[in-house]
Amino acid sequence: MNIDAAAQSQQSQRFDRFRAGFPALKQQTYLSICEKTILHDDVRAGIDAFLDHLALASTGRSGHERKVSDARGKFARMMNVEAPTVAAVRNVSDGINAVAWAMPMDEGDNVVVSAGAEHPNNLYPWLRLRRRGNEIRFVQPRRNGALDIDAMIDAIDGRTRIVSCASVTFAPGHRTDVARLAEACRKRDVFLLVDGVQSAGILAHDLAAEQVDGFATSTSKGLLGLYGFGFLYVSPNWIDRLEPAYLSRPAVAMQTDDHSAMGGYDYRLQPDSRRFELGSYNLAGAYAADAALDLLLDLGIEAIEQRVLSLAGALTEAIAGLGLAAGVPSRGPGRSPIVTFGTLDAGGHDFSTDLKICAVSAALTEAKVAHTIRRGQLRFSVHGFNNEGDIRRAADCVADAMKAQ
Ligand SMILES: Cc1ncc(COP(=O)(O)O)c(C=O)c1O
């Protein structure tokens, strides 16, 4: 065996071992990481360790909080940024709202966002700013549902303070060229905030190179953790300009990390992203995230991305070959872990008006192939735990359902 083939075989064994740690995969074909995570045995062991500590009172607060800072550090490493630029938050909404209300904005200043493409949790936080007298500039996506980066850039003017976009939309699932948007924002001193929940843990990000200003995610999807725990990255270039709307002890700079210590009333904010942290942490979430990040870093995020895009492309081509129109291309820069089929908005959340999509979805459910319907489209998504067998099973099931019509 030559060196390349040996390395490839070792890598494929590492992915096989990773896959073997997910009990759910012994019972079903799971192609729905974009909806929610499945639990790996190591992540469960991490949560169990936390529960054991609670049951036996065997660790103090600072012991628990080391897990929070470990998890922050590991997430930062995955994103190629420094650990103090990352705050432990609850979820995407928490991170987006934190930035929205920390940004100094005058009446008439505006935010640019793509209304027809974003998840509601990347829309309502902005709508709320209208009560502060801010304008929300809704930019229409392209006809295929992808963000229209040119139109977003055109919508920026001298009063724009924030542009917000998903790294990968929840439906149809195109990957966004965040680096291009970031370049345009940087030239105009506009904050680019990325909702990264559909790519974190699955696609490789280099936030320093992409020059993204903010990145919010929960750990409840590709980061393989729990609901109610997530990360907010904020670039050091912006931190001094951002004053969080809420404040509690962790966000205040003091000599000690002791959460009950009282400083003076003349407080100083933490000099980094910890200024966005509030009160006690979701510790179970931190233990889970820490264990999950070990798994992901061990596989390598570049290797995960390569595997995922190759499997997602194969699924797209197999099902498009059966006559269902693909929502996201199998090649090129827009391709992503999310794979969708059918007409966009021919239906909604969990329903389609297209009888073909309904029949295929029913057959997939019967065959225990986990998927969803979003914006009327049949939606699958891929993570590093998936393999060629999963793709074949899903495609065969769709083929049988299409034949039966
Ligand atoms: C693109 C996107 N943003 C945000 C969310 C959820 O936001 P939160 O973490 O605040 O619940 C989802 C969930 O499906 C999503 O797909």
The ligand as an SDF file (V2000), in Angstrom:
LIG
                    3D

 16 16  0  0  0  0  0  0  0  0999 V2000
  -29.9080   28.8810   10.3760 C   0  0  0  0  0  0  0  0  0  0  0  0
  -30.4850   28.6800   11.7600 C   0  0  0  0  0  0  0  0  0  0  0  0
  -30.3700   29.6560   12.6820 N   0  0  0  0  0  0  0  0  0  0  0  0
  -30.8340   29.5070   13.9260 C   0  0  0  0  0  0  0  0  0  0  0  0
  -31.4740   28.3400   14.3160 C   0  0  0  0  0  0  0  0  0  0  0  0
  -31.9470   28.1610   15.7190 C   0  0  0  0  0  0  0  0  0  0  0  0
  -31.6180   29.2140   16.5530 O   0  0  0  0  0  0  0  0  0  0  0  0
  -31.3990   29.0180   18.1300 P   0  0  0  0  0  0  0  0  0  0  0  0
  -30.0650   28.3720   18.3260 O   0  0  0  0  0  0  0  0  0  0  0  0
  -31.4650   30.3730   18.6620 O   0  0  0  0  0  0  0  0  0  0  0  0
  -32.5110   28.1410   18.6240 O   0  0  0  0  0  0  0  0  0  0  0  0
  -31.6310   27.3060   13.3900 C   0  0  0  0  0  0  0  0  0  0  0  0
  -32.3640   26.0720   13.7660 C   0  0  0  0  0  0  0  0  0  0  0  0
  -32.8010   25.3030   13.0010 O   0  0  0  0  0  0  0  0  0  0  0  0
  -31.1170   27.4870   12.0900 C   0  0  0  0  0  0  0  0  0  0  0  0
  -31.2270   26.5160   11.1790 O   0  0  0  0  0  0  0  0  0  0  0  0
  1  2  1  0
  2  3  1  0
  2 15  2  0
  3  4  2  0
  4  5  1  0
  5  6  1  0
  5 12  2  0
  6  7  1  0
  7  8  1  0
  8  9  2  0
  8 10  1  0
  8 11  1  0
 12 13  1  0
 12 15  1  0
 13 14  2  0
 15 16  1  0
M  END
$$$$
